[in-house]
Amino acid sequence: MRVILDTNVFISGLIFPESTPGKILKAWRSASLDLVISEPLLVELRRVLSYPKIHQRLHWDEQQVDRYLLLLRFFAEVVDVAEVSASVPRDHADEPVLATLLASNADYLVTGDDDLLSLRESYAIISPAEFWRRCA
């Protein structure tokens, strides 16, 4: 199954490994899921992983952030979203996330973002809890 994980799922899963997002990350690491990501999502993840409060929670320095992002590039499918147009009326900053879903034909976009979840009637967007219930 091919899935896209929004930044909030990565962060929650890394900080709380026993949480549902943590279980989803563990499923990816054990090769139960195929992860799909895009350059804009990698940029956003780098930005958030570089926040001081995230550094404190994870006990990561910039080298560890770099290694994690390199791991994602190596083990995930990185899709090109340059030619994809996506509209998220409630939050335009989420458009690269939706564009990743459209460019990839992934089975699901897993997110805790209410603005993206509001589009679930039109797209394969679900919460971490719903994803885990369906796919675990």
LINWO-V954279 format. One record per pair of residues at least 24 apart in sequence whose C-alpha atoms are under 10 Angstrom apart, sorted by the first residue. I is the first residue (numbers start at 1). J is the second residue. Records with the same first field share a line. If there is no record, write none. Layout:
# LINWO-V954279
I: J ; J
This chain:
# LINWO-V954279
1: 32 ; 33 ; 34 ; 35 ; 106 ; 107 ; 108 ; 135
2: 28 ; 32 ; 33 ; 34 ; 35 ; 36 ; 76 ; 77 ; 104 ; 105 ; 106 ; 107 ; 108 ; 109
3: 28 ; 33 ; 34 ; 35 ; 36 ; 37 ; 76 ; 77 ; 101 ; 104 ; 105 ; 106 ; 107 ; 108 ; 109 ; 110 ; 124 ; 125 ; 131
4: 33 ; 34 ; 35 ; 36 ; 37 ; 38 ; 41 ; 76 ; 77 ; 97 ; 98 ; 100 ; 101 ; 104 ; 105 ; 106 ; 107 ; 108 ; 109 ; 110 ; 111 ; 125
5: 35 ; 36 ; 37 ; 41 ; 97 ; 101 ; 108 ; 109 ; 110 ; 111 ; 112 ; 127 ; 128
6: 37 ; 41 ; 44 ; 45 ; 94 ; 97 ; 98 ; 109 ; 110 ; 111 ; 112 ; 113 ; 116 ; 128
7: 41 ; 42 ; 44 ; 45 ; 46 ; 47 ; 48 ; 49 ; 97 ; 110 ; 111 ; 112 ; 113
8: 45 ; 48 ; 110 ; 111 ; 112 ; 113
9: 110 ; 111 ; 112 ; 113 ; 127 ; 128
10: 45 ; 49 ; 110 ; 111
11: 45 ; 48 ; 49 ; 54 ; 58
12: 112
14: 54 ; 57 ; 58
15: 54 ; 57 ; 58 ; 59
16: 57 ; 58
19: 128 ; 129
20: 127 ; 128 ; 129 ; 130 ; 131 ; 132 ; 133
21: 110 ; 111 ; 112 ; 127 ; 128 ; 129 ; 131 ; 132
22: 128
23: 128 ; 132 ; 136
24: 110 ; 128 ; 129 ; 131 ; 132 ; 135 ; 136
27: 136
28: 75 ; 76
29: 75
31: 75
32: 136
33: 76 ; 135
34: 75 ; 76 ; 77 ; 106 ; 107
35: 72 ; 73 ; 75 ; 76 ; 77 ; 78 ; 106
36: 72 ; 73 ; 75 ; 76 ; 77 ; 78 ; 79 ; 100 ; 101 ; 104 ; 105 ; 106 ; 107 ; 108 ; 109
37: 72 ; 73 ; 76 ; 77 ; 78 ; 79 ; 80 ; 81 ; 97 ; 100 ; 101 ; 104 ; 106
38: 73 ; 76 ; 77 ; 78 ; 79 ; 80 ; 81 ; 82 ; 96 ; 97 ; 99 ; 100 ; 101 ; 103 ; 104
39: 73 ; 78 ; 79 ; 80 ; 81 ; 82 ; 96 ; 100
40: 79 ; 80 ; 81 ; 82 ; 95 ; 96 ; 97 ; 99 ; 100
41: 78 ; 94 ; 96 ; 97 ; 100
42: 69 ; 70 ; 72 ; 73 ; 78
43: 69
44: 96 ; 97
45: 69
77: 104
78: 104
79: 103 ; 104
80: 104
88: 115 ; 116 ; 118 ; 119
89: 115 ; 116 ; 118 ; 119
90: 114 ; 115 ; 116 ; 118 ; 119
91: 115 ; 116
98: 123 ; 124 ; 125
101: 125
